[in-house]
Amino acid sequence: QQTQQRRAYAEQKKKAEDERQQLKASSVLSAGARGYQQRRAAKIQEQEVGHASVKIQAKFRGRKERSDPASEVNVRRKRSENDPQVQADAYLKDHKIMELF
C-alpha cells in the first residue's frame, strides 16, 4: 500500500512536471510566433512608408520640373508649338478631320 502511494505520488509529480514543461514550451513558441508577426508587420509598414515617400518625391519633382520654364520638357514643348507638322496634327485633331495622306 505504501508502495502504491509512492508510485501514485511519483506519477502525479511526473505529470505535473510534464505539464509545466509543455506550458513552458508552448509559451516559448507563442512568444516566437508573436515576435515574428510583429517583425513582419513592422517590415510591411516600413515598405509602405518607403513607397509613399517615393510617390511624394516623384510628385514634387514632377511639379518642380513642370513649373521651371528653362526645363528641357518645357523648352521642347515651346519648340514643338512652332513646328508646322505639330500644328497640322493639332488642327486635324481639334476639328476631327481625317488625314488624307
C-alpha positions in Angstrom: 0.0 0.0 0.0 2.8 2.4 0.8 4.5 1.5 -2.5 1.3 2.2 -4.4 1.1 5.6 -2.8 4.7 6.4 -3.7 4.1 5.3 -7.2 0.9 7.4 -7.5 2.8 10.4 -6.0 5.7 9.9 -8.4 3.2 9.6 -11.3 1.4 12.8 -10.2 4.8 14.6 -9.8 5.8 13.4 -13.3 2.5 14.6 -14.9 2.9 17.9 -13.2 6.5 18.3 -14.4 5.4 17.3 -18.0 2.5 19.8 -17.9 4.9 22.5 -16.7 7.4 21.7 -19.4 4.7 21.7 -22.0 3.3 25.0 -20.8 6.8 26.5 -20.9 7.5 25.2 -24.4 4.1 26.5 -25.7 4.8 29.9 -24.2 8.3 30.0 -25.8 6.8 29.0 -29.2 4.0 31.6 -28.8 6.5 34.3 -28.0 8.5 33.4 -31.1 5.3 33.5 -33.2 4.3 36.9 -31.8 7.8 38.3 -32.4 7.7 37.0 -36.0 4.3 38.6 -36.6 5.5 41.9 -35.1 8.7 42.0 -37.1 6.7 41.2 -40.3 4.2 43.9 -39.6 6.9 46.4 -39.0 8.7 45.4 -42.2 5.5 45.8 -44.2 4.8 49.2 -42.7 8.3 50.3 -43.4 7.9 49.3 -47.0 4.6 51.1 -47.3 6.2 54.3 -45.9 9.0 53.9 -48.4 6.6 53.6 -51.3 4.6 56.6 -50.1 7.8 58.7 -49.7 8.9 57.8 -53.3 5.5 58.8 -54.6 5.6 62.1 -52.8 9.1 62.8 -54.0 8.1 62.0 -57.6 5.1 64.3 -57.5 7.2 67.1 -56.0 10.0 66.7 -58.6 7.5 66.5 -61.5 5.7 69.6 -60.3 9.0 71.4 -59.9 10.1 70.3 -63.4 6.9 71.5 -65.0 7.0 74.8 -63.3 10.5 75.6 -64.4 10.4 77.4 -67.7 14.0 76.6 -68.5 13.5 72.8 -68.1 14.1 70.6 -71.1 10.5 69.5 -71.3 9.1 73.0 -71.4 11.8 74.1 -73.9 10.9 71.1 -76.1 7.2 71.9 -75.8 7.7 75.6 -76.9 9.9 74.4 -79.8 7.3 72.0 -81.0 4.5 74.6 -80.9 6.1 76.4 -83.8 6.6 73.1 -85.8 4.3 73.1 -88.8 3.8 69.3 -88.6 2.7 69.5 -85.0 0.4 72.4 -85.7 -1.2 70.5 -88.6 -1.7 67.4 -86.4 -3.3 69.5 -83.7 -5.6 71.2 -86.2 -6.8 67.9 -87.6 -7.3 66.5 -84.1 -9.2 69.6 -82.9 -11.5 69.7 -85.9 -11.9 65.9 -86.1 -10.7 65.7 -89.6 -9.2 62.5 -91.0 -5.8 62.8 -92.6 -5.9 62.0 -96.4 -2.3 61.1 -96.9 
